Each structure stands twice: as C-alpha cells, then as structure tokens.
Amino acid sequence: MKLSVVEMGDRMVPRMMTAAAGQLIHKWVESQGVKVHLGARAEAISAAGGAMKVKLSNGQTLDCDLLISAAGVRPNIAFLEGSGIKVADGILVDKRMQTSVTGIFAAGDVTEAEGFHSGRPELNAIQPNAVDQARIAALNMLGGDTLLQGSLAINVLDTLGLVSSSFGQWQGVPKSEGGSSVELVDDAHYRYLSLQFAGDVLVGATSIGWTDHVGALRGLIQGRVHLGSWKAALLADPTQFMAAYLAAAQKVA
Ligand SMILES: Cc1cc2nc3c(=O)[nH]c(=O)nc-3n(C[C@H](O)[C@H](O)[C@H](O)COP(=O)(O)OP(=O)(O)OC[C@H]3O[C@@H](n4cnc5c(N)ncnc54)[C@H](O)[C@@H]3O)c2cc1C
C-alpha cells in the first residue's frame, strides 16, 4: 500500500514534539516509503467510481483508495447549553473535578481541568488523565476531599516501529523563567533526547528511539523532583536520566 500523509503544519507532530523530533520522524517515515506533504491542507475530496481525489491547498491533487481523517478531537458539550454549567472549550472544573454547579462533577476528555504546569484550564484528552480525573471525581462525589494534582501532557507514539514520547512542557520554558535545556540528536540511529528544565527541576522531555525507562522522565516531571547536582550531570549527558531518577527521586530518607 502506498501511504501519503498530509500535515498542515510545517513539520510532523507539531503539537506534540520539538522541531528536531518532528524532522527525525519525518526522515524515518520517508525511509519506510511514506510520502509526506507538509504545509498543506486537504481542501476538497471528490469521488468517482470508487477512487477518490484529494485536493490540497498547495495545488497538488492526490489519488487515493482509502482516506483516513485524523484531525484531532473536540469535546461535545453542546447538550449543556442553558444548564448553568460553565464551559469554555470543555467543561470547567475545580481541583475536586466539580463543575460550577454544586454536586455536578465532570472528568475526562470533555473537561478542561487544571494543567499541571500552567495551573490554568487545559484540554488534555488522553486516557491516563481521564482515569485520574474520574477517580478524583468519584472520591469527591462520595464525600471525599481529593484534589487533582494537574493534568500532564503525555504523548507516546509508535510510528512504523519508531517509538517516541513527550511529556509536560516539552517546548521548554523561557530563560527569564529559569529555563535551560539539552538536546541530543543522533540522526543516523534515529535516537533523540531533549530535556527541559526550570531551575533544577525537569519540566519537559521529548525522546525518540528510547523504549527503556522513559517512565522515569514522567516520574521526574510529575514528582517535581529537585535534581540538585544531577542537573549538571544531565546537561552533560542527558542519557543518564534513569540514574538521575534513581538517585534524586528514589532517595532513601
Ligand atoms: C483515535 C484515538 C486514539 C487515541 N489514542 C490514545 C492513546 O494512544 N493514548 C491515550 O492515552 N489516549 C488515547 N486516546 C484518547 C482516549 O481514548 C481518551 O482520552 C479516553 O477514552 C477518554 O475517556 P473518557 O471516558 O473521558 O471519554 P470517552 O472514552 O470518549 O467516553 C465518553 C462516552 O460518553 C458517551 N457520550 C457522549 N455524549 C454523551 C451524552 N450526551 N450522553 C451519554 N453518553 C454520551 C460517548 O458515546 C462515549 O462512550 C485516543 C483517542 C482516539 C479517538
């Protein structure tokens, strides 16, 4: 099967991973025979006799037998109109997952819960966040007082066998806010690592070609672990993140 990907952004996975990571994934899929059209929107689809034609904004037309539209998700909240429940792009909730109407709770893709780093309402439509939020909503509906620690951005992809991931503030934070970073690019072996820090805390990460221990990146970020001297060690060699996790996050008191 000949596969073409049409992406309106200027690179692949623009809302999930760094530019260098997007370029490496692009190189990988092309090496596997996939044609990638960047900076192009699908503008019209026409069908004649079973075959389809997709007109792109760059003037090209693609012939295809099968078309998959994967252009994102949006909460379906129209049914709440007039209910008094406050919404923005999704249902707004407090840290207890309660909506603006006492006794009514919301969780999962449909909610805009507090972001882990931003502290502002964010849509983070992934399964681990839905599970966390549902558990907290359920505990509080039963009279508990459990607070959401904030929804974290998590992306894990398997692109034709190349595994990539990103967590938290993978875009980094400005230097003026204590931001610093390190990036390791190994084009030849399709390996990549980017670590983003605020002070001595890891706040975001992107990886390609790492299948072992990437959960440690999430652990360091979600634990808001102060790395101390391990930060300098990671700036010198970011591949040491598992050793940093064991030393800094799993410290025996
Ligand atoms: C193609 C795809 C791939 C994904 N891949 C991943 C992944 O790799 N990793 C990951 O973590 N997450 C992934 N997700 C996201 C994950 O599926 C969602 O985050 C998760 O299912 C959210 O759970 P939820 O219970 O909030 O919503 P849903 O699972 O969407 O459940 C909501 C349910 O409510 C029903 N419903 C809607 N409106 C009403 C109504 N008015 N009354 C009654 N019922 C209603 C719906 O029919 C649905 O069954 C993916 C999603 C999609 C679409």
The ligand as a Gaussian input file, in Angstrom:
#p B3LYP/6-31G(d) Opt

LIG

0 1
 C       -8.136000       7.533000      17.617000
 C       -7.808000       7.765000      19.071000
 C       -6.606000       7.313000      19.585000
 C       -6.284000       7.534000      20.919000
 N       -5.094000       7.052000      21.386000
 C       -4.764000       7.254000      22.666000
 C       -3.531000       6.768000      23.185000
 O       -2.739000       6.145000      22.487000
 N       -3.245000       7.004000      24.487000
 C       -4.088000       7.668000      25.300000
 O       -3.778000       7.851000      26.472000
 N       -5.270000       8.153000      24.854000
 C       -5.632000       7.953000      23.552000
 N       -6.826000       8.436000      23.071000
 C       -7.677000       9.200000      23.981000
 C       -8.507000       8.300000      24.894000
 O       -9.259000       7.426000      24.082000
 C       -9.428000       9.183000      25.713000
 O       -8.639000      10.103000      26.466000
 C      -10.300000       8.422000      26.704000
 O      -11.085000       7.470000      26.031000
 C      -11.210000       9.432000      27.423000
 O      -12.125000       8.762000      28.221000
 P      -13.497000       9.452000      28.561000
 O      -14.209000       8.489000      29.436000
 O      -13.260000      10.845000      29.036000
 O      -14.260000       9.643000      27.153000
 P      -14.744000       8.540000      26.098000
 O      -13.895000       7.315000      26.143000
 O      -14.896000       9.280000      24.818000
 O      -16.170000       8.149000      26.659000
 C      -17.251000       9.053000      26.632000
 C      -18.521000       8.260000      26.396000
 O      -19.638000       9.131000      26.571000
 C      -20.585000       8.886000      25.547000
 N      -21.387000      10.107000      25.405000
 C      -21.059000      11.252000      24.740000
 N      -22.036000      12.171000      24.867000
 C      -22.983000      11.608000      25.638000
 C      -24.240000      12.051000      26.149000
 N      -24.731000      13.280000      25.860000
 N      -24.931000      11.216000      26.933000
 C      -24.455000       9.967000      27.229000
 N      -23.300000       9.495000      26.777000
 C      -22.572000      10.309000      26.000000
 C      -19.741000       8.525000      24.344000
 O      -20.503000       7.781000      23.404000
 C      -18.619000       7.708000      24.974000
 O      -18.923000       6.337000      25.045000
 C       -7.189000       8.228000      21.749000
 C       -8.395000       8.671000      21.236000
 C       -8.708000       8.462000      19.913000
 C      -10.024000       8.964000      19.388000

